[in-house]
Amino acid sequence: MITGDVLVHAVQLAAPSVAYRLERDQATARRTRQNLLADARDRGHLLATVHLNHPFLRP
């Protein structure tokens, strides 16, 4: 699953409610992160991350 700009900091993997200062709509971004990570966990997806230190991660 490609995360794009949904995850911009590694802390958001552990705490998806943590906002990024430049998010225009932080409430929607938070819900999107939470839903993406829950879906990835439920389906066993590998995350393709753009902004993190490792290009591929398991949620």
Secondary structure, 3 states (H helix, E strand, C coil): CEEECCCCCCHHHHCCCCCCCCCCCHHHHHHHHHHHHHHHHHHCCCEEECCCCCCEECC
